[in-house]
Amino acid sequence: AAEGTAQVVWEVAIVRDAPKTGKVVARLQHGAELHLGAVKDGWYPVKFGDGFTSDGWVYRGAIGR
């Protein structure tokens, strides 16, 4: 279930294709808008970018609710 929207609070948030050790697929700047899924082991599945069409995983510490 979607957890709603959030913003990146770190200077740069790393987006990975899997939690923790996944390949880096994007870097999001401070203030970037995200759509969050349910947190898993400290990582959120996110949708981001134009129309929120890209997805990946972001560490919970990088996100402000």
All heavy atoms as TSV, in Angstrom:
chain	resi	resn	atom	element	x	y	z
A	1	ALA	N	N	0.846	-1.202	0.000
A	1	ALA	CA	C	0.000	0.000	0.000
A	1	ALA	C	C	0.873	1.241	0.000
A	1	ALA	O	O	1.896	1.277	0.672
A	1	ALA	CB	C	-0.915	0.001	1.220
A	2	ALA	N	N	0.476	2.227	-0.750
A	2	ALA	CA	C	1.245	3.465	-0.821
A	2	ALA	C	C	1.199	4.195	0.516
A	2	ALA	O	O	0.172	4.240	1.176
A	2	ALA	CB	C	0.700	4.356	-1.929
A	3	GLU	N	N	2.326	4.740	0.900
A	3	GLU	CA	C	2.439	5.464	2.163
A	3	GLU	C	C	2.327	6.976	1.950
A	3	GLU	O	O	2.438	7.728	2.890
A	3	GLU	CB	C	3.793	5.145	2.818
A	3	GLU	CG	C	3.979	3.676	3.125
A	3	GLU	CD	C	3.126	3.212	4.293
A	3	GLU	OE1	O	3.026	3.944	5.293
A	3	GLU	OE2	O	2.558	2.129	4.194
A	4	GLY	N	N	2.171	7.395	0.706
A	4	GLY	CA	C	2.026	8.821	0.441
A	4	GLY	C	C	3.263	9.444	-0.164
A	4	GLY	O	O	4.122	8.758	-0.688
A	5	THR	N	N	3.349	10.765	-0.055
A	5	THR	CA	C	4.449	11.491	-0.665
A	5	THR	C	C	5.428	11.969	0.399
A	5	THR	O	O	5.090	12.064	1.575
A	5	THR	CB	C	3.947	12.705	-1.465
A	5	THR	OG1	O	3.215	13.549	-0.587
A	5	THR	CG2	C	3.062	12.280	-2.614
A	6	ALA	N	N	6.636	12.253	-0.036
A	6	ALA	CA	C	7.687	12.731	0.859
A	6	ALA	C	C	8.692	13.507	0.037
A	6	ALA	O	O	8.588	13.560	-1.195
A	6	ALA	CB	C	8.359	11.560	1.553
A	7	GLN	N	N	9.658	14.102	0.729
A	7	GLN	CA	C	10.726	14.826	0.056
A	7	GLN	C	C	12.077	14.322	0.536
A	7	GLN	O	O	12.212	13.867	1.679
A	7	GLN	CB	C	10.642	16.321	0.367
A	7	GLN	CG	C	9.544	17.042	-0.377
A	7	GLN	CD	C	9.662	18.538	-0.175
A	7	GLN	OE1	O	10.122	19.004	0.864
A	7	GLN	NE2	N	9.256	19.291	-1.164
A	8	VAL	N	N	13.071	14.452	-0.341
A	8	VAL	CA	C	14.448	14.141	0.026
A	8	VAL	C	C	14.945	15.238	0.967
A	8	VAL	O	O	14.835	16.422	0.650
A	8	VAL	CB	C	15.340	14.076	-1.236
A	8	VAL	CG1	C	16.807	13.929	-0.865
A	8	VAL	CG2	C	14.884	12.935	-2.141
A	9	VAL	N	N	15.477	14.834	2.129
A	9	VAL	CA	C	16.001	15.809	3.090
A	9	VAL	C	C	17.521	15.841	3.107
A	9	VAL	O	O	18.116	16.781	3.626
A	9	VAL	CB	C	15.469	15.567	4.529
A	9	VAL	CG1	C	13.959	15.796	4.567
A	9	VAL	CG2	C	15.816	14.189	5.038
A	10	TRP	N	N	18.161	14.829	2.570
A	10	TRP	CA	C	19.614	14.854	2.440
A	10	TRP	C	C	19.979	15.697	1.229
A	10	TRP	O	O	19.157	15.942	0.354
A	10	TRP	CB	C	20.168	13.450	2.255
A	10	TRP	CG	C	20.168	12.609	3.504
A	10	TRP	CD1	C	19.765	12.985	4.751
A	10	TRP	CD2	C	20.564	11.247	3.610
A	10	TRP	NE1	N	19.900	11.925	5.608
A	10	TRP	CE2	C	20.387	10.859	4.953
A	10	TRP	CE3	C	21.059	10.313	2.692
A	10	TRP	CZ2	C	20.692	9.577	5.404
A	10	TRP	CZ3	C	21.356	9.040	3.140
A	10	TRP	CH2	C	21.180	8.683	4.482
A	11	GLU	N	N	21.253	16.121	1.180
A	11	GLU	CA	C	21.739	16.866	0.023
A	11	GLU	C	C	21.506	16.066	-1.260
A	11	GLU	O	O	21.026	16.574	-2.256
A	11	GLU	CB	C	23.236	17.149	0.193
A	11	GLU	CG	C	23.784	18.071	-0.845
A	11	GLU	CD	C	24.278	19.392	-0.271
A	11	GLU	OE1	O	23.984	19.710	0.882
A	11	GLU	OE2	O	24.952	20.083	-1.018
A	12	VAL	N	N	21.846	14.782	-1.205
A	12	VAL	CA	C	21.624	13.870	-2.328
A	12	VAL	C	C	21.180	12.529	-1.767
A	12	VAL	O	O	21.810	12.001	-0.852
A	12	VAL	CB	C	22.915	13.665	-3.167
A	12	VAL	CG1	C	22.679	12.643	-4.276
A	12	VAL	CG2	C	23.392	14.980	-3.754
A	13	ALA	N	N	20.102	11.990	-2.302
A	13	ALA	CA	C	19.640	10.651	-1.927
A	13	ALA	C	C	19.981	9.696	-3.060
A	13	ALA	O	O	19.725	9.989	-4.222
A	13	ALA	CB	C	18.140	10.649	-1.674
A	14	ILE	N	N	20.566	8.564	-2.713
A	14	ILE	CA	C	20.901	7.537	-3.695
A	14	ILE	C	C	19.691	6.615	-3.862
A	14	ILE	O	O	19.139	6.125	-2.883
A	14	ILE	CB	C	22.109	6.691	-3.211
A	14	ILE	CG1	C	23.325	7.580	-2.933
A	14	ILE	CG2	C	22.441	5.592	-4.216
A	14	ILE	CD1	C	23.894	8.278	-4.129
A	15	VAL	N	N	19.304	6.389	-5.111
A	15	VAL	CA	C	18.209	5.459	-5.414
A	15	VAL	C	C	18.835	4.185	-5.974
A	15	VAL	O	O	19.644	4.243	-6.904
A	15	VAL	CB	C	17.231	6.047	-6.455
A	15	VAL	CG1	C	16.062	5.095	-6.696
A	15	VAL	CG2	C	16.733	7.414	-6.011
A	16	ARG	N	N	18.474	3.039	-5.388
A	16	ARG	CA	C	19.021	1.754	-5.825
A	16	ARG	C	C	17.919	0.876	-6.411
A	16	ARG	O	O	16.746	1.095	-6.146
A	16	ARG	CB	C	19.682	1.040	-4.642
A	16	ARG	CG	C	20.860	1.801	-4.079
A	16	ARG	CD	C	21.542	1.046	-2.947
A	16	ARG	NE	N	22.683	1.788	-2.426
A	16	ARG	CZ	C	23.917	1.713	-2.929
A	16	ARG	NH1	N	24.176	0.918	-3.947
A	16	ARG	NH2	N	24.891	2.431	-2.405
A	17	ASP	N	N	18.331	-0.140	-7.184
A	17	ASP	CA	C	17.329	-1.036	-7.779
A	17	ASP	C	C	16.895	-2.133	-6.808
A	17	ASP	O	O	15.964	-2.880	-7.092
A	17	ASP	CB	C	17.799	-1.608	-9.120
A	17	ASP	CG	C	19.011	-2.524	-9.002
A	17	ASP	OD1	O	19.524	-2.738	-7.870
A	17	ASP	OD2	O	19.465	-3.017	-10.040
A	18	ALA	N	N	17.570	-2.227	-5.660
A	18	ALA	CA	C	17.192	-3.153	-4.586
A	18	ALA	C	C	17.717	-2.543	-3.282
A	18	ALA	O	O	18.677	-1.771	-3.310
A	18	ALA	CB	C	17.810	-4.521	-4.813
A	19	PRO	N	N	17.090	-2.867	-2.141
A	19	PRO	CA	C	17.558	-2.275	-0.877
A	19	PRO	C	C	19.018	-2.587	-0.575
A	19	PRO	O	O	19.504	-3.666	-0.885
A	19	PRO	CB	C	16.651	-2.928	0.174
A	19	PRO	CG	C	15.435	-3.344	-0.577
A	19	PRO	CD	C	15.922	-3.709	-1.954
A	20	LYS	N	N	19.705	-1.633	0.015
A	20	LYS	CA	C	21.043	-1.758	0.575
A	20	LYS	C	C	22.159	-1.954	-0.435
A	20	LYS	O	O	23.017	-1.112	-0.561
A	20	LYS	CB	C	21.098	-2.865	1.629
A	20	LYS	CG	C	22.045	-2.501	2.741
A	20	LYS	CD	C	22.116	-3.427	3.939
A	20	LYS	CE	C	20.976	-4.338	4.203
A	20	LYS	NZ	N	21.043	-4.975	5.516
A	21	THR	N	N	22.166	-3.071	-1.151
A	21	THR	CA	C	23.300	-3.392	-2.009
A	21	THR	C	C	22.980	-3.322	-3.496
A	21	THR	O	O	23.808	-3.695	-4.328
A	21	THR	CB	C	23.828	-4.812	-1.688
A	21	THR	OG1	O	22.751	-5.735	-1.841
A	21	THR	CG2	C	24.352	-4.874	-0.263
A	22	GLY	N	N	21.775	-2.854	-3.821
A	22	GLY	CA	C	21.371	-2.782	-5.230
A	22	GLY	C	C	22.197	-1.779	-6.020
A	22	GLY	O	O	22.867	-0.908	-5.470
A	23	LYS	N	N	22.144	-1.901	-7.321
A	23	LYS	CA	C	22.821	-0.987	-8.237
A	23	LYS	C	C	22.215	0.412	-8.108
A	23	LYS	O	O	21.008	0.562	-7.990
A	23	LYS	CB	C	22.644	-1.518	-9.665
A	23	LYS	CG	C	23.379	-0.738	-10.732
A	23	LYS	CD	C	23.436	-1.507	-12.040
A	23	LYS	CE	C	22.087	-1.744	-12.679
A	23	LYS	NZ	N	21.485	-0.621	-13.381
A	24	VAL	N	N	23.076	1.438	-8.148
A	24	VAL	CA	C	22.592	2.822	-8.097
A	24	VAL	C	C	21.935	3.162	-9.433
A	24	VAL	O	O	22.553	3.015	-10.488
A	24	VAL	CB	C	23.755	3.800	-7.805
A	24	VAL	CG1	C	23.285	5.249	-7.897
A	24	VAL	CG2	C	24.348	3.512	-6.426
A	25	VAL	N	N	20.656	3.582	-9.364
A	25	VAL	CA	C	19.938	3.905	-10.594
A	25	VAL	C	C	19.672	5.400	-10.750
A	25	VAL	O	O	19.372	5.869	-11.834
A	25	VAL	CB	C	18.607	3.128	-10.703
A	25	VAL	CG1	C	18.887	1.628	-10.850
A	25	VAL	CG2	C	17.703	3.384	-9.522
A	26	ALA	N	N	19.792	6.155	-9.631
A	26	ALA	CA	C	19.568	7.604	-9.715
A	26	ALA	C	C	20.116	8.279	-8.468
A	26	ALA	O	O	20.358	7.631	-7.446
A	26	ALA	CB	C	18.079	7.912	-9.858
A	27	ARG	N	N	20.297	9.586	-8.580
A	27	ARG	CA	C	20.630	10.428	-7.442
A	27	ARG	C	C	19.634	11.573	-7.432
A	27	ARG	O	O	19.508	12.272	-8.430
A	27	ARG	CB	C	22.057	10.971	-7.567
A	27	ARG	CG	C	23.112	9.915	-7.347
A	27	ARG	CD	C	24.516	10.462	-7.557
A	27	ARG	NE	N	25.525	9.526	-7.088
A	27	ARG	CZ	C	25.938	8.464	-7.778
A	27	ARG	NH1	N	25.433	8.215	-8.972
A	27	ARG	NH2	N	26.843	7.661	-7.285
A	28	LEU	N	N	18.942	11.722	-6.317
A	28	LEU	CA	C	17.913	12.755	-6.219
A	28	LEU	C	C	18.393	13.894	-5.331
A	28	LEU	O	O	18.936	13.654	-4.252
A	28	LEU	CB	C	16.619	12.160	-5.651
A	28	LEU	CG	C	16.006	11.027	-6.462
A	28	LEU	CD1	C	14.785	10.482	-5.748
A	28	LEU	CD2	C	15.635	11.504	-7.858
A	29	GLN	N	N	18.167	15.108	-5.785
A	29	GLN	CA	C	18.591	16.295	-5.050
A	29	GLN	C	C	17.664	16.581	-3.876
A	29	GLN	O	O	16.500	16.165	-3.870
A	29	GLN	CB	C	18.615	17.508	-5.986
A	29	GLN	CG	C	19.573	17.362	-7.154
A	29	GLN	CD	C	21.004	17.136	-6.722
A	29	GLN	OE1	O	21.532	17.843	-5.874
A	29	GLN	NE2	N	21.642	16.124	-7.286
A	30	HIS	N	N	18.180	17.335	-2.915
A	30	HIS	CA	C	17.389	17.795	-1.774
A	30	HIS	C	C	16.091	18.431	-2.279
A	30	HIS	O	O	16.113	19.220	-3.214
A	30	HIS	CB	C	18.205	18.816	-0.981
A	30	HIS	CG	C	17.499	19.337	0.221
A	30	HIS	ND1	N	16.696	20.440	0.174
A	30	HIS	CD2	C	17.461	18.892	1.484
A	30	HIS	CE1	C	16.196	20.661	1.373
A	30	HIS	NE2	N	16.648	19.732	2.192
A	31	GLY	N	N	14.978	18.047	-1.665
A	31	GLY	CA	C	13.692	18.629	-2.043
A	31	GLY	C	C	12.934	17.872	-3.120
A	31	GLY	O	O	11.779	18.184	-3.389
A	32	ALA	N	N	13.570	16.862	-3.735
A	32	ALA	CA	C	12.887	16.081	-4.770
A	32	ALA	C	C	11.675	15.376	-4.167
A	32	ALA	O	O	11.733	14.866	-3.056
A	32	ALA	CB	C	13.836	15.060	-5.389
A	33	GLU	N	N	10.565	15.363	-4.914
A	33	GLU	CA	C	9.334	14.710	-4.458
A	33	GLU	C	C	9.369	13.222	-4.770
A	33	GLU	O	O	9.813	12.813	-5.844
A	33	GLU	CB	C	8.124	15.331	-5.174
A	33	GLU	CG	C	7.843	16.753	-4.781
A	33	GLU	CD	C	6.980	16.851	-3.520
A	33	GLU	OE1	O	6.242	15.890	-3.221
A	33	GLU	OE2	O	7.060	17.886	-2.851
A	34	LEU	N	N	8.880	12.431	-3.819
A	34	LEU	CA	C	8.822	10.981	-3.979
A	34	LEU	C	C	7.443	10.471	-3.618
A	34	LEU	O	O	6.758	11.067	-2.787
A	34	LEU	CB	C	9.799	10.298	-3.006
A	34	LEU	CG	C	11.263	10.682	-3.053
A	34	LEU	CD1	C	11.978	10.112	-1.843
A	34	LEU	CD2	C	11.882	10.182	-4.328
A	35	HIS	N	N	7.043	9.374	-4.215
A	35	HIS	CA	C	5.879	8.615	-3.756
A	35	HIS	C	C	6.430	7.376	-3.069
A	35	HIS	O	O	7.237	6.652	-3.660
A	35	HIS	CB	C	4.979	8.213	-4.932
A	35	HIS	CG	C	4.188	9.362	-5.479
A	35	HIS	ND1	N	3.329	9.197	-6.534
A	35	HIS	CD2	C	4.119	10.664	-5.127
A	35	HIS	CE1	C	2.759	10.369	-6.810
A	35	HIS	NE2	N	3.233	11.270	-5.968
A	36	LEU	N	N	6.009	7.127	-1.839
A	36	LEU	CA	C	6.566	6.037	-1.036
A	36	LEU	C	C	5.662	4.819	-0.990
A	36	LEU	O	O	4.442	4.945	-0.928
A	36	LEU	CB	C	6.751	6.500	0.421
A	36	LEU	CG	C	7.623	7.715	0.680
A	36	LEU	CD1	C	7.656	7.987	2.173
A	36	LEU	CD2	C	9.012	7.505	0.138
A	37	GLY	N	N	6.280	3.653	-0.943
A	37	GLY	CA	C	5.592	2.412	-0.620
A	37	GLY	C	C	5.865	2.076	0.843
A	37	GLY	O	O	6.384	2.909	1.594
A	38	ALA	N	N	5.558	0.863	1.236
A	38	ALA	CA	C	5.746	0.440	2.629
A	38	ALA	C	C	7.218	0.146	2.908
A	38	ALA	O	O	7.877	-0.552	2.143
A	38	ALA	CB	C	4.899	-0.800	2.910
A	39	VAL	N	N	7.724	0.698	4.007
A	39	VAL	CA	C	9.138	0.546	4.360
A	39	VAL	C	C	9.481	-0.925	4.611
A	39	VAL	O	O	8.679	-1.687	5.142
A	39	VAL	CB	C	9.503	1.419	5.595
A	39	VAL	CG1	C	8.857	0.881	6.854
A	39	VAL	CG2	C	11.001	1.549	5.746
A	40	LYS	N	N	10.675	-1.315	4.165
A	40	LYS	CA	C	11.137	-2.696	4.345
A	40	LYS	C	C	12.606	-2.660	4.742
A	40	LYS	O	O	13.436	-2.169	3.982
A	40	LYS	CB	C	10.959	-3.457	3.032
A	40	LYS	CG	C	11.462	-4.885	3.078
A	40	LYS	CD	C	11.167	-5.590	1.750
A	40	LYS	CE	C	11.608	-7.033	1.828
A	40	LYS	NZ	N	12.746	-7.332	0.967
A	41	ASP	N	N	12.907	-3.124	5.951
A	41	ASP	CA	C	14.291	-3.156	6.451
A	41	ASP	C	C	14.987	-1.799	6.356
A	41	ASP	O	O	16.165	-1.720	6.012
A	41	ASP	CB	C	15.120	-4.212	5.705
A	41	ASP	CG	C	14.580	-5.613	5.933
A	41	ASP	OD1	O	14.004	-5.857	7.009
A	41	ASP	OD2	O	14.730	-6.464	5.033
A	42	GLY	N	N	14.239	-0.732	6.645
A	42	GLY	CA	C	14.835	0.602	6.625
A	42	GLY	C	C	14.905	1.256	5.259
A	42	GLY	O	O	15.462	2.338	5.123
A	43	TRP	N	N	14.353	0.615	4.249
A	43	TRP	CA	C	14.366	1.163	2.887
A	43	TRP	C	C	12.944	1.309	2.381
A	43	TRP	O	O	12.101	0.448	2.602
A	43	TRP	CB	C	15.147	0.232	1.957
A	43	TRP	CG	C	16.618	0.269	2.250
A	43	TRP	CD1	C	17.250	-0.305	3.323
A	43	TRP	CD2	C	17.628	0.920	1.491
A	43	TRP	NE1	N	18.583	-0.041	3.258
A	43	TRP	CE2	C	18.855	0.702	2.153
A	43	TRP	CE3	C	17.606	1.664	0.307
A	43	TRP	CZ2	C	20.054	1.213	1.663
A	43	TRP	CZ3	C	18.806	2.167	-0.170
A	43	TRP	CH2	C	20.012	1.939	0.499
A	44	TYR	N	N	12.697	2.416	1.669
A	44	TYR	CA	C	11.384	2.645	1.061
A	44	TYR	C	C	11.435	2.363	-0.432
A	44	TYR	O	O	12.333	2.857	-1.115
A	44	TYR	CB	C	10.963	4.104	1.200
A	44	TYR	CG	C	10.429	4.484	2.548
A	44	TYR	CD1	C	11.226	5.171	3.447
A	44	TYR	CD2	C	9.117	4.198	2.916
A	44	TYR	CE1	C	10.733	5.554	4.689
A	44	TYR	CE2	C	8.614	4.582	4.147
A	44	TYR	CZ	C	9.429	5.255	5.030
A	44	TYR	OH	O	8.939	5.629	6.251
A	45	PRO	N	N	10.441	1.618	-0.954
A	45	PRO	CA	C	10.290	1.590	-2.410
A	45	PRO	C	C	9.689	2.937	-2.815
A	45	PRO	O	O	8.744	3.403	-2.180
A	45	PRO	CB	C	9.303	0.443	-2.648
A	45	PRO	CG	C	8.529	0.336	-1.376
A	45	PRO	CD	C	9.434	0.812	-0.265
A	46	VAL	N	N	10.280	3.573	-3.809
A	46	VAL	CA	C	9.833	4.908	-4.204
A	46	VAL	C	C	9.558	4.977	-5.697
A	46	VAL	O	O	10.110	4.214	-6.490
A	46	VAL	CB	C	10.880	5.992	-3.843
A	46	VAL	CG1	C	11.098	6.044	-2.344
A	46	VAL	CG2	C	12.192	5.778	-4.571
A	47	LYS	N	N	8.693	5.923	-6.056
A	47	LYS	CA	C	8.508	6.328	-7.446
A	47	LYS	C	C	8.913	7.794	-7.499
A	47	LYS	O	O	8.625	8.558	-6.584
A	47	LYS	CB	C	7.058	6.138	-7.890
A	47	LYS	CG	C	6.674	4.667	-7.976
A	47	LYS	CD	C	5.447	4.468	-8.853
A	47	LYS	CE	C	5.140	3.010	-9.074
A	47	LYS	NZ	N	6.155	2.325	-9.895
A	48	PHE	N	N	9.606	8.179	-8.580
A	48	PHE	CA	C	10.159	9.532	-8.669
A	48	PHE	C	C	10.252	9.964	-10.119
A	48	PHE	O	O	9.992	9.174	-11.029
A	48	PHE	CB	C	11.550	9.582	-8.001
A	48	PHE	CG	C	12.579	8.699	-8.661
A	48	PHE	CD1	C	13.433	9.212	-9.620
A	48	PHE	CD2	C	12.681	7.356	-8.337
A	48	PHE	CE1	C	14.385	8.398	-10.244
A	48	PHE	CE2	C	13.618	6.533	-8.940
A	48	PHE	CZ	C	14.466	7.068	-9.905
A	49	GLY	N	N	10.622	11.214	-10.313
A	49	GLY	CA	C	10.818	11.738	-11.664
A	49	GLY	C	C	9.520	12.257	-12.273
A	49	GLY	O	O	8.493	12.316	-11.607
A	50	ASP	N	N	9.575	12.616	-13.537
A	50	ASP	CA	C	8.410	13.157	-14.244
A	50	ASP	C	C	7.273	12.153	-14.229
A	50	ASP	O	O	7.426	11.025	-14.709
A	50	ASP	CB	C	8.758	13.500	-15.692
A	50	ASP	CG	C	9.670	14.715	-15.798
A	50	ASP	OD1	O	9.705	15.505	-14.832
A	50	ASP	OD2	O	10.339	14.854	-16.824
A	51	GLY	N	N	6.150	12.539	-13.632
A	51	GLY	CA	C	4.999	11.653	-13.560
A	51	GLY	C	C	5.199	10.468	-12.633
A	51	GLY	O	O	4.410	9.537	-12.641
A	52	PHE	N	N	6.279	10.510	-11.842
A	52	PHE	CA	C	6.599	9.425	-10.907
A	52	PHE	C	C	6.613	8.064	-11.602
A	52	PHE	O	O	6.069	7.084	-11.117
A	52	PHE	CB	C	5.614	9.434	-9.719
A	52	PHE	CG	C	5.676	10.717	-8.930
A	52	PHE	CD1	C	4.758	11.719	-9.148
A	52	PHE	CD2	C	6.688	10.924	-8.002
A	52	PHE	CE1	C	4.822	12.914	-8.448
A	52	PHE	CE2	C	6.765	12.112	-7.290
A	52	PHE	CZ	C	5.834	13.106	-7.514
A	53	THR	N	N	7.274	8.019	-12.765
A	53	THR	CA	C	7.307	6.802	-13.569
A	53	THR	C	C	8.553	5.959	-13.313
A	53	THR	O	O	8.609	4.802	-13.717
A	53	THR	CB	C	7.224	7.142	-15.063
A	53	THR	OG1	O	8.244	8.086	-15.373
A	53	THR	CG2	C	5.867	7.725	-15.422
A	54	SER	N	N	9.571	6.534	-12.670
A	54	SER	CA	C	10.786	5.774	-12.348
A	54	SER	C	C	10.637	5.208	-10.948
A	54	SER	O	O	9.976	5.804	-10.101
A	54	SER	CB	C	12.013	6.684	-12.400
A	54	SER	OG	O	12.151	7.252	-13.673
A	55	ASP	N	N	11.269	4.049	-10.707
A	55	ASP	CA	C	11.188	3.530	-9.349
A	55	ASP	C	C	12.510	2.954	-8.876
A	55	ASP	O	O	13.428	2.719	-9.645
A	55	ASP	CB	C	10.038	2.542	-9.169
A	55	ASP	CG	C	10.064	1.395	-10.157
A	55	ASP	OD1	O	11.101	1.206	-10.820
A	55	ASP	OD2	O	9.068	0.686	-10.258
A	56	GLY	N	N	12.578	2.768	-7.561
A	56	GLY	CA	C	13.789	2.259	-6.931
A	56	GLY	C	C	13.594	2.238	-5.425
A	56	GLY	O	O	12.458	2.310	-4.939
A	57	TRP	N	N	14.702	2.164	-4.694
A	57	TRP	CA	C	14.681	2.089	-3.234
A	57	TRP	C	C	15.553	3.191	-2.651
A	57	TRP	O	O	16.661	3.408	-3.132
A	57	TRP	CB	C	15.196	0.728	-2.778
A	57	TRP	CG	C	14.300	-0.409	-3.160
A	57	TRP	CD1	C	14.259	-1.028	-4.383
A	57	TRP	CD2	C	13.340	-1.050	-2.340
A	57	TRP	NE1	N	13.301	-2.016	-4.357
A	57	TRP	CE2	C	12.714	-2.058	-3.108
A	57	TRP	CE3	C	12.929	-0.868	-1.016
A	57	TRP	CZ2	C	11.722	-2.880	-2.608
A	57	TRP	CZ3	C	11.935	-1.699	-0.514
A	57	TRP	CH2	C	11.334	-2.679	-1.298
A	58	VAL	N	N	15.065	3.848	-1.602
A	58	VAL	CA	C	15.802	4.918	-0.933
A	58	VAL	C	C	15.841	4.630	0.571
A	58	VAL	O	O	14.840	4.221	1.160
A	58	VAL	CB	C	15.140	6.299	-1.182
A	58	VAL	CG1	C	15.835	7.390	-0.373
A	58	VAL	CG2	C	15.179	6.649	-2.666
A	59	TYR	N	N	16.994	4.861	1.182
A	59	TYR	CA	C	17.146	4.667	2.621
A	59	TYR	C	C	16.253	5.637	3.380
A	59	TYR	O	O	16.144	6.795	3.001
A	59	TYR	CB	C	18.615	4.859	3.021
A	59	TYR	CG	C	18.845	4.665	4.490
A	59	TYR	CD1	C	18.650	3.411	5.063
A	59	TYR	CD2	C	19.256	5.711	5.299
A	59	TYR	CE1	C	18.858	3.211	6.420
A	59	TYR	CE2	C	19.451	5.533	6.657
A	59	TYR	CZ	C	19.262	4.277	7.226
A	59	TYR	OH	O	19.437	4.090	8.563
A	60	ARG	N	N	15.624	5.165	4.460
A	60	ARG	CA	C	14.654	5.963	5.191
A	60	ARG	C	C	15.207	7.274	5.732
A	60	ARG	O	O	14.502	8.253	5.823
A	60	ARG	CB	C	14.036	5.158	6.332
A	60	ARG	CG	C	15.026	4.829	7.419
A	60	ARG	CD	C	14.340	4.286	8.664
A	60	ARG	NE	N	15.366	4.059	9.660
A	60	ARG	CZ	C	15.624	2.892	10.222
A	60	ARG	NH1	N	14.923	1.830	9.912
A	60	ARG	NH2	N	16.588	2.777	11.100
A	61	GLY	N	N	16.505	7.285	6.077
A	61	GLY	CA	C	17.116	8.491	6.632
A	61	GLY	C	C	17.159	9.660	5.658
A	61	GLY	O	O	17.254	10.811	6.069
A	62	ALA	N	N	17.105	9.361	4.366
A	62	ALA	CA	C	17.200	10.396	3.341
A	62	ALA	C	C	15.874	11.080	3.073
A	62	ALA	O	O	15.809	12.053	2.326
A	62	ALA	CB	C	17.722	9.778	2.044
A	63	ILE	N	N	14.797	10.556	3.695
A	63	ILE	CA	C	13.456	11.005	3.367
A	63	ILE	C	C	12.790	11.699	4.543
A	63	ILE	O	O	12.811	11.184	5.663
A	63	ILE	CB	C	12.586	9.789	2.953
A	63	ILE	CG1	C	13.142	9.159	1.673
A	63	ILE	CG2	C	11.127	10.198	2.770
A	63	ILE	CD1	C	12.518	7.834	1.335
A	64	GLY	N	N	12.196	12.863	4.273
A	64	GLY	CA	C	11.421	13.558	5.287
A	64	GLY	C	C	9.943	13.322	5.026
A	64	GLY	O	O	9.492	13.410	3.890
A	65	ARG	N	N	9.207	12.993	6.082
A	65	ARG	CA	C	7.788	12.667	5.908
A	65	ARG	C	C	6.933	13.898	6.154
A	65	ARG	O	O	7.098	14.569	7.100
A	65	ARG	CB	C	7.361	11.578	6.889
A	65	ARG	CG	C	8.090	10.272	6.693
A	65	ARG	CD	C	7.816	9.609	5.366
A	65	ARG	NE	N	6.400	9.462	5.091
A	65	ARG	CZ	C	5.659	8.407	5.370
A	65	ARG	NH1	N	6.191	7.362	5.955
A	65	ARG	NH2	N	4.392	8.359	5.055
